[in-house]
Amino acid sequence: MKLVTLAFKSIANRKASVLLTLFTIAISVMLLLSIERVRQEAKQSFSSTISGTDLIVGARTGDIQLLLSSVFRIGHANNGLSWQSYEYIKAQRGVAWTIPISLGDSHKGFSVLGSDDNYFKYYRYGKKQSLAFTNGRAYHNAQEVVIGSEVAKQLHYHIGQQIVVAHGMGNTSFHNHDDNPLTIVGILEPTGTPVDKTLHVPLKAIEQMHSTSHRSTTHVVGRKHENHTHHDEHEHHHDHSEHNHGALDSEPGDLIGQPKQLTAFLMGFDSPLYTLQVRRNINTYKPEALSAIMPGVTLRELWGMLDIVEKILMLFSAVVVLISLLGMLTTLLSSLSQRRRELAILRSVGARPKHVFALMCSEAVLITALGSIIGVAMFYIVMFIGKGVLQAQFGIAISLSLLSDYELMLLGVIMVSGTAIGAIPAIRAYFYSLNDGMSVKV
């Protein structure tokens, strides 16, 4: 304890250089923990977005692109799949349930997802958790909409309020469906997934809005739509093709029903054996080019692609930690020659060379420990400030939980490294005290 007290007093006597060293160590610890926490939470957020789904089926494209566009609302699907194909695959043996998904519209920057009653019945997230309502209920007709918790929070929406959906994704919309207002009938509980930032409507609402828009614009643009160009009056992008074909192929006298195309659909099976069989059949489906992916397998492929990025980030933070510890070494070594008189005084009052060695090691450990503590505090402050941005912009839910075992291990590695580096000036101080004795030799 006397050595620790003496080490504290010695550090306080050199507070200017020590504070700079503490700051660099704290910044490096904060950076290292932040990168690790965001990395882990990103994986957790992605993995918990969908649970209990055996297959995701969409138009032929890359597996990762299909997963990101249909589940995470990242990127766009190149094409849609026909309703006839959906009905055919849905009727295959072993299929327990399906959830059709139609994307392509938005509301004030939030995605609009068209589906049916199976969405609220079978969709699972996290550890096979069902969707639940904070207020209200599921939609019952084409004039109703259910919104996620983030939509309600950010736009201050409530049950009974009427809203208008628009064509286009993100903050860019090309045509408002003013003639088809929707009434909010339900607000979902927070899930920490893209569901929170999504508006959910029945498939018939999607078809009704697009059919109405088609009829209203036909009087203006005439037969130009027969070319099926991507630059129609709504200026749909290729990722909205499910709406283009569904609306533009409809004749004025057609009854409004299910959409002619979907973005994708989710599938659950009675047995894993059916999953593999149906997946093979879908991937070789002759009427149109389709892809069937297994979410868990595709997520592992995604993490494999991002593995090099994770390693680079960890290497970068490790280099920052190393630089800060080398800064501490430089500070201790540069002050060592100036402290030879101090060490001689300690020897004159009874300190032995081993005591001098222990004192120098104690100083290094204290500086590293204090820097780590300040770094952990800064880490929690940064996570508290940044968690809203990460949730809103990237869908990553950050938890302000206690440090994990791995994070504690990282801190332990920093402490051991700081102690090892501190031993270098301590060894030099040990030999100084042996050579100088109780007086400084010039």
C-alpha positions in Angstrom: 0.0 0.0 0.0 2.9 2.4 0.8 4.3 1.7 -2.7 0.9 2.5 -4.3 0.5 5.7 -2.3 4.0 6.7 -3.3 3.3 5.9 -6.9 0.2 8.1 -6.8 2.2 11.0 -5.4 4.9 10.5 -8.0 2.3 10.5 -10.8 0.7 13.6 -9.4 4.0 15.4 -9.3 4.3 14.8 -13.1 0.6 15.4 -13.9 1.0 17.3 -17.2 2.8 14.4 -19.0 0.8 11.8 -17.2 -2.5 13.4 -18.1 -1.5 13.3 -21.8 -0.6 9.6 -21.5 -3.9 8.9 -19.7 -5.9 10.6 -22.4 -4.2 8.6 -25.2 -4.8 5.3 -23.4 -8.4 6.3 -22.7 -9.1 7.1 -26.3 -7.5 3.9 -27.5 -9.6 1.8 -25.0 -12.8 3.6 -26.0 -12.1 3.0 -29.6 -11.3 -0.6 -29.1 -14.4 -1.3 -27.1 -16.6 0.7 -29.4 -15.5 -1.2 -32.5 -16.0 -4.5 -30.7 -19.4 -3.6 -29.3 -20.7 -2.3 -32.6 -19.4 -5.4 -34.4 -21.1 -7.8 -32.0 -24.3 -5.8 -31.9 -24.4 -5.5 -35.7 -24.2 -9.3 -35.9 -26.8 -9.7 -33.2 -29.2 -7.2 -34.9 -28.9 -8.9 -38.2 -29.2 -12.4 -36.8 -32.3 -11.5 -34.7 -34.1 -9.8 -37.6 -35.6 -13.0 -38.8 -36.1 -16.3 -37.0 -37.9 -19.5 -37.7 -38.0 -18.9 -41.5 -36.7 -21.8 -43.5 -36.6 -20.3 -47.0 -36.7 -16.8 -48.6 -37.8 -17.0 -52.3 -37.4 -14.2 -54.8 -36.5 -13.5 -58.4 -33.1 -14.9 -59.5 -30.3 -12.8 -58.0 -27.5 -13.1 -55.5 -28.3 -14.8 -52.3 -27.0 -11.9 -50.1 -28.8 -9.3 -52.3 -32.1 -11.2 -51.9 -31.7 -11.4 -48.1 -30.7 -7.7 -47.7 -33.5 -6.4 -49.9 -36.4 -8.6 -48.7 -35.6 -8.7 -45.0 -33.3 -5.8 -44.1 -34.7 -3.2 -46.7 -31.1 -2.6 -47.8 -30.7 -2.3 -51.6 -33.3 -3.2 -54.1 -34.6 -6.4 -55.7 -33.9 -6.5 -59.5 -37.2 -8.1 -60.4 -40.3 -9.6 -58.9 -41.9 -13.0 -59.0 -45.3 -13.8 -60.4 -48.3 -14.4 -58.2 -49.0 -17.6 -60.2 -45.5 -19.0 -59.2 -46.2 -18.0 -55.6 -49.5 -19.9 -55.5 -47.8 -23.0 -57.2 -44.9 -23.1 -54.8 -47.2 -22.4 -51.8 -49.2 -25.6 -52.6 -46.1 -27.9 -52.5 -46.0 -30.7 -50.1 -44.6 -30.0 -46.7 -45.1 -26.2 -46.8 -46.5 -25.2 -43.4 -46.9 -21.4 -44.1 -45.9 -18.6 -46.4 -45.6 -14.9 -46.0 -45.8 -12.9 -49.3 -43.9 -9.6 -49.3 -44.4 -6.6 -51.7 -42.0 -3.7 -51.4 -41.5 -0.5 -53.5 -43.5 2.2 -51.7 -42.6 4.5 -48.8 -43.9 7.1 -46.4 -41.7 10.0 -45.3 -38.6 7.8 -45.7 -40.0 4.7 -44.1 -40.6 1.5 -46.2 -44.1 0.2 -46.9 -44.5 -3.6 -46.9 -47.5 -5.3 -48.3 -48.4 -8.7 -47.0 -51.3 -10.7 -45.7 -52.6 -12.0 -42.3 -49.8 -14.6 -42.2 -47.3 -11.8 -41.6 -48.5 -11.2 -38.0 -49.3 -14.9 -37.5 -46.0 -16.5 -38.5 -43.2 -13.8 -38.7 -40.6 -14.4 -36.0 -37.6 -12.4 -34.8 -35.0 -12.7 -32.1 -35.4 -16.1 -30.4 -38.6 -17.0 -32.3 -40.6 -14.1 -30.8 -43.9 -13.2 -32.3 -44.9 -9.6 -33.3 -47.0 -7.9 -30.7 -49.0 -4.7 -30.6 -48.4 -1.8 -28.2 -51.7 -0.3 -29.3 -54.5 -1.4 -31.8 -54.7 -4.5 -33.9 -53.8 -6.0 -37.3 -55.3 -4.6 -40.5 -58.6 -6.1 -41.7 -59.1 -4.3 -45.0 -57.3 -2.4 -47.8 -57.8 1.0 -46.0 -55.9 0.1 -42.9 -52.2 0.2 -42.0 -50.1 -1.1 -39.1 -46.9 0.9 -38.3 -43.7 0.0 -36.5 -42.6 1.6 -33.2 -40.0 3.8 -34.7 -42.4 5.2 -37.3 -44.9 6.0 -34.5 -42.2 7.6 -32.4 -40.4 9.7 -35.0 -43.6 10.9 -36.8 -45.7 11.1 -33.7 -48.5 9.0 -35.2 -51.4 7.6 -33.2 -54.3 5.2 -33.7 -57.0 6.5 -36.0 -54.7 8.9 -37.9 -54.9 8.9 -41.7 -51.7 8.9 -43.8 -50.8 8.8 -47.5 -48.4 6.3 -49.1 -46.1 7.3 -52.0 -44.2 5.6 -54.8 -40.4 5.5 -54.4 -38.1 4.3 -51.7 -36.2 6.2 -48.9 -36.8 9.9 -48.7 -37.5 10.2 -52.4 -41.0 9.6 -53.6 -42.5 10.2 -57.0 -46.2 10.0 -56.6 -48.5 10.3 -53.6 -51.6 8.1 -53.4 -53.7 11.0 -52.2 -56.9 9.2 -53.4 -56.2 6.2 -51.2 -55.6 7.4 -47.6 -54.9 4.7 -45.0 -56.0 4.7 -41.4 -53.6 3.6 -38.7 -55.2 0.7 -36.8 -52.1 -0.7 -35.0 -48.7 0.1 -33.6 -46.2 -2.7 -33.1 -44.0 -3.2 -30.0 -40.3 -2.4 -30.5 -38.3 -5.3 -31.9 -34.9 -3.8 -32.6 -35.3 -4.9 -36.3 -36.3 -3.2 -39.6 -39.9 -4.0 -38.6 -39.8 -1.0 -36.3 -39.2 1.3 -39.3 -41.8 -0.2 -41.6 -45.4 0.5 -42.4 -47.5 -2.7 -43.0 -50.5 -2.8 -45.4 -52.5 -5.6 -47.0 -51.5 -6.8 -50.4 -54.9 -5.7 -51.7 -54.1 -2.1 -50.6 -50.9 -2.2 -52.7 -52.9 -3.3 -55.8 -55.7 -0.9 -55.1 -53.4 2.1 -54.9 -51.5 1.2 -58.1 -54.6 0.3 -60.0 -56.2 3.6 -59.1 -53.0 5.5 -60.0 -52.9 3.7 -63.3 -56.5 4.6 -64.2 -56.1 8.3 -63.2 -53.0 8.7 -65.3 -54.2 6.8 -68.3 -56.3 9.8 -69.4 -53.1 11.9 -69.5 -50.4 9.6 -71.0 -52.6 7.4 -73.2 -51.1 4.3 -74.6 -47.4 5.1 -73.6 -47.6 2.5 -70.8 -47.9 -0.3 -73.3 -44.1 -0.2 -73.8 -43.6 -1.1 -70.1 -40.7 1.4 -69.9 -39.1 1.9 -66.5 -39.7 5.6 -66.8 -43.4 5.6 -66.3 -45.5 8.3 -64.6 -44.4 7.1 -61.2 -40.7 6.8 -62.4 -40.4 3.3 -60.9 -36.9 2.0 -60.5 -36.2 -1.7 -61.5 -36.7 -2.7 -57.9 -40.3 -1.7 -58.0 -41.1 -4.0 -60.9 -43.6 -5.9 -58.9 -45.8 -2.8 -58.9 -45.1 -1.9 -62.6 -46.4 -5.2 -63.9 -49.2 -5.5 -61.4 -50.6 -2.1 -62.3 -49.7 -1.6 -65.9 -50.9 -5.0 -67.1 -54.4 -4.4 -65.6 -57.2 -3.6 -67.9 -59.7 -0.9 -66.8 -62.4 -3.5 -66.3 -60.3 -5.9 -64.2 -61.3 -6.5 -60.6 -58.8 -5.3 -58.0 -57.4 -8.4 -56.3 -54.0 -9.7 -55.4 -50.9 -8.1 -57.0 -49.6 -9.8 -60.1 -46.1 -9.7 -58.7 -44.3 -10.0 -55.4 -40.9 -8.9 -54.2 -40.3 -12.1 -52.3 -42.0 -14.5 -49.9 -40.9 -16.3 -46.7 -41.6 -20.1 -46.2 -41.8 -22.4 -43.2 -41.9 -26.2 -43.5 -43.1 -29.1 -41.5 -39.7 -30.8 -41.7 -36.2 -29.8 -42.7 -36.3 -32.6 -45.4 -39.0 -30.7 -47.2 -36.9 -27.5 -47.0 -34.0 -29.0 -49.0 -36.3 -30.7 -51.5 -38.5 -27.6 -52.2 -35.4 -25.4 -52.4 -33.9 -27.6 -55.1 -37.2 -27.5 -57.0 -37.4 -23.7 -56.8 -33.9 -23.2 -58.0 -34.6 -25.3 -61.1 -38.2 -23.9 -61.6 -38.8 -23.7 -65.4 -41.6 -21.0 -65.7 -39.4 -18.2 -64.3 -35.9 -17.8 -62.8 -36.2 -17.9 -59.0 -33.9 -18.2 -56.1 -34.5 -19.9 -52.7 -32.1 -19.1 -49.9 -31.7 -20.2 -46.3 -31.4 -17.1 -44.1 -29.0 -18.6 -41.6 -26.6 -19.9 -44.3 -26.7 -16.6 -46.2 -26.0 -14.6 -43.1 -22.9 -16.7 -42.5 -21.8 -16.0 -46.1 -22.3 -12.3 -45.4 -20.2 -12.4 -42.3 -17.5 -14.3 -44.2 -17.4 -11.5 -46.8 -17.1 -8.9 -44.0 -14.5 -10.9 -42.0 -11.6 -9.0 -43.6 -13.3 -5.7 -42.7 -13.7 -6.8 -39.1 -10.0 -7.8 -38.9 -8.9 -4.5 -40.4 -10.9 -2.5 -37.8 -9.6 -4.6 -35.0 -6.1 -4.3 -36.3 -6.5 -0.5 -36.5 -7.8 -0.3 -32.9 -5.0 -2.6 -31.7 -2.4 -0.3 -33.3 -3.9 2.7 -31.6 -3.7 0.9 -28.2 -0.1 0.0 -28.9 0.8 3.6 -29.8 -0.7 4.8 -26.6 1.2 2.3 -24.6 4.4 3.2 -26.4 3.6 6.8 -25.5 3.5 5.8 -21.9 6.9 4.1 -22.3 8.4 7.2 -23.8 7.1 9.3 -21.0 8.4 7.0 -18.3 11.8 6.7 -20.0 12.2 10.4 -20.7 11.5 11.2 -17.1 13.7 8.5 -15.7 17.1 10.3 -16.0 15.6 13.3 -14.3 14.4 11.1 -11.4 17.8 9.6 -10.5 18.1 12.1 -7.6 14.6 11.1 -6.5 15.6 7.4 -6.6 18.8 8.1 -4.6 16.7 9.8 -1.9 14.5 6.8 -1.7 17.6 4.6 -1.3 18.8 6.9 1.5 15.6 6.4 3.5 15.8 2.6 3.3 14.4 1.6 -0.2 16.1 -1.2 -1.9 16.6 -1.7 -5.6 13.7 -4.1 -5.7 11.5 -1.5 -4.1 12.5 1.0 -6.8 11.6 -1.6 -9.4 8.2 -2.3 -7.8 7.5 1.5 -7.6 8.2 2.0 -11.3 6.0 -1.0 -12.2 3.3 0.3 -10.0 3.3 3.7 -11.8 2.9 2.0 -15.1 0.1 -0.2 -13.8 -1.7 2.8 -12.3 -1.5 4.9 -15.4 -2.8 2.0 -17.6 -5.6 1.2 -15.1 -6.7 4.8 -14.8 -6.6 5.2 -18.6 -8.6 2.1 -19.0 -11.2 3.2 -16.5 -11.6 6.6 -18.2 -11.7 4.8 -21.5 -14.6 2.6 -20.4 -16.5 5.6 -19.1 -16.0 7.4 -22.5 -17.1 4.2 -24.2 -20.4 4.2 -22.5 -20.9 7.9 -23.1 -20.2 7.4 -26.8 -22.5 4.4 -27.0 -25.3 6.3 -25.2 -25.0 9.2 -27.6 -24.6 7.2 -30.7 -27.1 4.4 -30.2 -30.0 6.4 -31.6 -28.1 7.2 -34.8 -27.0 3.6 -35.2 -30.6 2.4 -34.7 -32.1 5.0 -37.1 -29.5 4.9 -39.8 -28.3 1.3 -39.8 -30.8 -0.7 -37.8 -28.2 -1.7 -35.2 -29.6 -1.8 -31.7 -26.9 -1.1 -29.2 -27.4 -2.3 -25.6 -25.7 -0.4 -22.7 -25.0 -3.7 -20.9 -22.1 -4.6 -18.8 -18.8 -5.5 -20.5 -18.8 -9.0 -22.0 -16.3 -11.6 -21.2 -14.5 -10.9 -24.4 -14.4 -7.1 -23.8 -13.1 -7.8 -20.3 -10.4 -10.0 -21.8 -9.4 -7.1 -24.1 -9.0 -4.9 -21.1 -7.0 -7.6 -19.4 -4.7 -7.7 -22.4 -4.2 -3.9 -22.3 -3.4 -4.1 -18.5 -0.8 -6.9 -19.1 0.7 -5.0 -22.0 0.9 -1.9 -19.9 2.6 -3.8 -17.1 5.1 -5.4 -19.5 5.9 -2.1 -21.1 6.3 -0.5 -17.6 8.8 -3.1 -16.7 11.3 -1.6 -19.2 11.9 1.7 -17.4 11.5 -0.2 -14.1 14.5 -2.4 -15.0 16.6 0.6 -15.9 15.6 2.3 -12.6 16.7 -0.9 -10.8 20.2 -0.8 -12.3 20.4 3.0 -11.7 19.7 2.4 -8.0 22.3 -0.3 -7.8 25.0 1.9 -9.6 24.1 5.2 -7.9 23.5 3.8 -4.4 22.4 6.7 -2.2 24.0 9.4 -4.2 23.8 10.3 -7.9 27.0 9.6 -9.8 27.8 12.1 -12.5 
